[in-house]
Amino acid sequence: MRRSIDDALDDHPPDEERPPVSWMVGLTDDPDASDDGEPRVSLTLEERGGAGYGLVAHLAPATARRLRGAIAAALREVGEEPGP
């Protein structure tokens, strides 16, 4: 099973030195993605237009929650509510 949850480009202004980055969050049950055969949350980062050449992280639920917490903390630091 592979399922896409959400994807978008990052928000920095156009810059020749830093091309836009695409991100995608999804789910995978690929047996090569985990040691225990359990489904993983996948996080893909790649240069815009570079489909298939990015980095894919396969996150166990605890690691995905840790990333969610880090993003929530960063949002609070810039004065934003992290939301649900």
Buried (B, 14 or more C-beta within 10 A) or exposed (E): EEEEEEEEEEEEEEEEEEBBBBBBBBBBEBEEBBEEEEBBBBBBEBEEEEEEEBEBBBBBEEBBEEBEEEEBEEEEEEEEEEEE
